[in-house]
Amino acid sequence: MNFALILFVLTVFTGVLYAADKLVFRKQRRARAARLLADFDARNRAALDRHEPIVEQERKSLEDGTVRQPAWLEYTASFFPVIVAVFLLRSFLFEPFRIPSGSMVPTLEIGDLILVNKYEYGIRLPVINKKVVELGKPQRGDVMVFRYPLNPSQDYIKRVVGLPGDRVEYVNKQLTINGQPVPFEKTEPYYDSERMRTYPQFVERLGDTTHGVIVDESVSAGMGREAPGNTHPGACQYSGSGVVCRVPPGHYFMMGDNRDNSEDSRFWGFVPDENIVGRAFFVWMNFGNMGRIGSFR
């Protein structure tokens, strides 16, 4: 379901009714109220001159009932200011997402509710996702939300590992970029409460970002061969020890921090610039772990 499209349609629909109410319907209601009140005043002039409470209250009720928005407008046009505020906020500033899988453990856990910065990589038109203002580019180490290239209706979240033109190697579970091994060192093991297992954990420095990664020593580093539907067949070389890829222009190589439990660029290819949604930066809630609140990298 394309929520952005639904929100856009609701914004247009309620906006049209809101404008019609302001410019047409409200004037019609007021004109009708003026006619009814003039007739009421003519029929009840003596009582009104005596300021009889019952008659004055009846007059006020008649006015309020005639001027008031009908129910169909109250539940459509009245919501326009709220809907347009949500639409603008979600389209151009920040958008919420929920983490559905463990591919970004230990940085992000299943059930994390996160915020994504929508403008850091440029201003994009909602729904069609076309960039109209260039503000910045993804950097190595960024946690990025993007539309899955093989099915753009799905949103994925991974870490930016390779930039356009980079040579990315993941061989024997060592990440190397443009011939330079990415520094990492072992730290305390990570306990996965979902699987009730402990995994080796490492601190990796990717660009200006230091973050945790976990590996499963029981899983082979070999990739076998590229998966069917790869975005750029032949751009990667697969072997029993890993994979080597050259990132095409205008594309990015993405990997999950849970290196042996992530379906990422090693399998399906590269993310084009037009599929970028934004940079994830803040966990604002996790109903299974209320203490998980704060920024991350």
C-alpha positions in Angstrom: 0.0 0.0 0.0 1.4 3.4 -1.1 0.7 5.5 2.0 2.3 8.6 0.5 -0.1 8.4 -2.5 -3.1 7.8 -0.2 -2.1 10.8 2.0 -1.6 12.9 -1.2 -5.1 12.0 -2.5 -6.6 12.8 1.0 -4.8 16.2 1.0 -6.1 17.1 -2.4 -9.6 15.9 -1.7 -10.0 17.6 1.7 -8.2 20.7 0.3 -10.7 21.1 -2.5 -13.6 20.8 -0.1 -11.9 23.2 2.4 -11.5 25.8 -0.3 -15.0 25.3 -1.6 -16.4 25.7 1.9 -14.4 29.0 2.4 -15.2 30.4 -1.0 -18.7 29.1 -1.7 -20.6 27.0 0.8 -20.0 29.2 3.8 -21.3 32.3 1.9 -24.4 30.3 0.9 -25.1 29.2 4.5 -24.7 32.8 5.7 -27.0 34.1 3.0 -29.6 31.5 3.9 -29.2 32.3 7.6 -29.8 36.0 6.8 -33.0 35.2 5.0 -34.3 32.9 7.7 -33.4 35.3 10.5 -35.1 38.2 8.6 -38.3 36.1 8.4 -38.0 35.1 12.1 -37.5 38.7 13.2 -40.5 39.8 11.2 -42.7 37.2 12.9 -41.4 37.7 16.4 -40.6 41.5 16.5 -42.7 42.2 19.6 -41.2 39.3 21.6 -37.7 40.3 20.5 -38.3 43.9 21.5 -39.3 42.7 24.9 -36.1 40.5 25.0 -38.0 37.4 25.8 -35.2 34.7 26.7 -37.0 31.8 25.0 -37.5 33.7 21.7 -33.9 35.0 21.7 -32.6 31.5 22.4 -34.7 30.2 19.5 -33.2 32.8 17.2 -29.7 31.9 18.2 -30.3 28.2 17.7 -31.7 29.0 14.2 -28.6 31.0 13.3 -26.1 28.5 14.7 -27.9 25.6 13.0 -28.0 27.3 9.6 -24.4 28.5 9.6 -22.9 25.3 11.0 -21.1 23.0 8.6 -23.0 19.9 7.5 -21.7 16.6 8.8 -20.2 15.6 5.5 -18.1 18.8 5.4 -17.2 18.7 9.1 -15.7 15.2 8.6 -13.8 16.1 5.4 -12.9 19.8 4.9 -12.4 20.4 8.6 -9.5 17.8 8.6 -7.6 19.5 5.8 -5.3 21.7 8.0 -4.2 18.6 10.0 -3.9 16.4 6.9 -1.8 19.0 5.0 0.4 19.5 8.0 1.1 15.7 8.3 1.6 15.5 4.5 4.2 18.3 4.4 6.0 17.0 7.5 6.1 13.5 6.3 7.0 14.4 2.7 9.7 17.0 3.2 11.0 16.8 6.8 10.7 13.5 8.8 9.0 10.2 8.2 8.4 7.4 10.7 9.2 3.8 10.0 9.1 0.5 12.0 12.0 -2.0 11.9 10.5 -5.3 10.8 13.6 -7.6 10.8 16.9 -8.1 12.6 19.1 -7.3 9.6 20.4 -4.1 11.3 21.1 -5.6 14.7 22.9 -4.5 16.8 22.2 -0.9 15.7 18.5 -1.4 15.3 16.3 -4.0 16.8 13.0 -5.5 15.7 10.1 -3.3 16.6 12.2 -0.1 16.8 10.1 3.0 15.7 12.5 5.3 13.9 12.6 8.8 12.3 14.0 9.3 8.9 15.4 12.7 7.7 13.8 13.3 4.3 15.7 16.5 3.3 19.3 15.7 4.0 19.9 14.0 0.6 17.8 16.6 -1.3 14.2 17.8 -1.6 12.1 15.3 -3.5 8.6 15.6 -4.7 6.2 13.3 -2.8 4.7 10.2 -4.5 7.0 10.3 -7.6 10.1 10.8 -5.4 11.8 13.1 -8.0 14.6 15.2 -6.6 14.1 18.9 -7.3 16.7 20.5 -4.9 20.2 19.0 -4.3 21.3 19.3 -0.7 23.6 16.4 0.0 24.7 12.9 -0.9 24.7 9.7 1.2 28.0 9.1 2.9 29.7 5.8 3.9 28.3 4.7 7.2 24.9 6.4 6.9 21.9 4.3 7.8 19.6 4.8 4.9 16.0 3.9 4.1 15.3 3.2 0.4 12.8 1.6 -1.9 13.9 -2.0 -2.6 15.0 -2.0 -6.3 13.4 -5.3 -7.1 10.1 -4.2 -5.6 9.8 -0.4 -5.1 6.6 -0.8 -3.0 8.8 -2.1 -0.2 11.0 0.0 2.0 14.4 -1.4 3.1 16.9 -0.1 5.7 20.6 -0.8 5.5 23.9 0.9 5.9 25.7 2.7 3.0 28.9 0.8 2.4 29.9 1.6 -1.2 29.5 4.9 -3.0 29.3 5.3 -6.8 32.5 4.0 -8.4 33.7 2.2 -5.3 35.2 -1.3 -5.4 33.6 -3.2 -2.5 35.0 -6.5 -1.3 33.5 -8.7 1.4 35.9 -11.7 1.5 36.3 -14.0 4.5 34.0 -11.6 6.4 36.5 -8.7 6.0 35.1 -5.6 4.4 37.5 -3.8 2.0 36.7 -0.6 0.1 38.9 0.5 -2.8 41.7 -1.8 -1.6 41.6 -0.5 2.0 40.4 -2.9 4.7 37.7 -1.3 6.9 39.0 -1.2 10.5 37.2 -3.3 13.0 37.9 -4.8 16.4 36.2 -7.3 18.6 34.1 -6.2 21.5 31.7 -7.9 23.9 29.5 -10.6 22.4 25.9 -9.7 21.4 23.0 -11.6 22.9 20.1 -12.0 20.5 17.0 -12.3 22.7 14.8 -13.2 19.7 17.0 -16.3 18.8 18.4 -16.8 22.3 21.9 -17.0 20.9 25.1 -15.1 21.5 27.1 -13.8 18.5 30.6 -12.3 18.1 30.3 -8.5 17.9 32.7 -6.0 16.3 33.1 -2.3 16.3 33.6 -1.2 12.7 34.8 2.3 11.5 33.2 3.1 8.1 33.9 6.6 6.9 33.3 8.9 9.9 30.9 6.5 11.5 31.8 3.9 14.2 29.1 1.3 14.7 28.6 -2.3 15.8 28.3 -5.4 13.5 27.7 -9.0 14.4 28.7 -12.1 12.6 27.6 -15.7 12.7 30.7 -17.9 12.7 28.6 -20.9 11.8 27.7 -19.4 8.4 30.1 -19.6 5.5 31.5 -16.4 4.1 31.1 -17.7 0.5 28.3 -16.2 -1.6 28.1 -18.9 -4.3 26.6 -16.9 -7.1 24.5 -13.8 -7.7 20.8 -14.1 -6.9 18.2 -14.1 -9.7 17.0 -10.6 -10.5 20.2 -8.8 -9.6 20.0 -5.2 -10.6 23.3 -5.3 -12.4 24.1 -8.8 -13.6 27.9 -9.3 -13.9 28.8 -6.3 -11.7 29.9 -8.6 -8.9 32.2 -11.6 -8.8 31.2 -14.4 -6.4 33.4 -17.1 -4.9 33.6 -19.5 -2.0 35.2 -16.8 0.1 32.9 -13.9 -0.6 32.0 -11.2 -3.2 33.7 -8.4 -5.0 31.6 -5.6 -6.6 32.1 -2.4 -8.6 29.4 0.1 -7.7 27.8 1.7 -10.9 27.5 5.5 -11.2 24.5 6.9 -9.4 24.1 3.8 -7.2 25.0 2.7 -3.7 26.1 -0.6 -2.2 24.1 -1.4 1.0 24.8 -3.9 3.8 23.1 -4.8 7.0 25.0 -4.6 10.3 23.8 -8.2 11.0 26.2 -9.4 8.3 25.1 -13.0 8.1 21.4 -12.3 8.4 20.8 -9.6 5.9 19.5 -9.7 2.4 21.4 -6.7 0.9 23.5 -5.5 -2.1 25.6 -8.7 -1.9 22.6 -10.6 -3.2 20.4 -8.3 -5.2 22.6 -5.5 -6.5 22.7 -1.7 -6.0 20.3 1.1 -4.9 19.8 3.9 -7.5 19.7 7.5 -6.3 16.0 7.8 -7.3 15.1 5.0 -4.8 16.5 6.9 -1.8 14.0 7.8 0.9 16.2 9.4 3.6 18.7 9.0 6.4 17.6 7.2 9.6 18.8 8.8 12.7 16.5 8.4 15.8 14.7 5.7 17.7 11.7 7.2 19.3 9.9 4.1 20.7 10.1 0.3 20.9 7.0 -1.1 22.7 9.0 -4.3 23.6 11.9 -2.3 25.1 10.7 1.1 26.4 14.3 2.2 27.1 15.3 2.3 23.4 15.0 6.0 22.8 17.7 8.2 21.2 19.8 8.9 18.2 22.1 6.4 16.4 24.6 6.2 13.7 
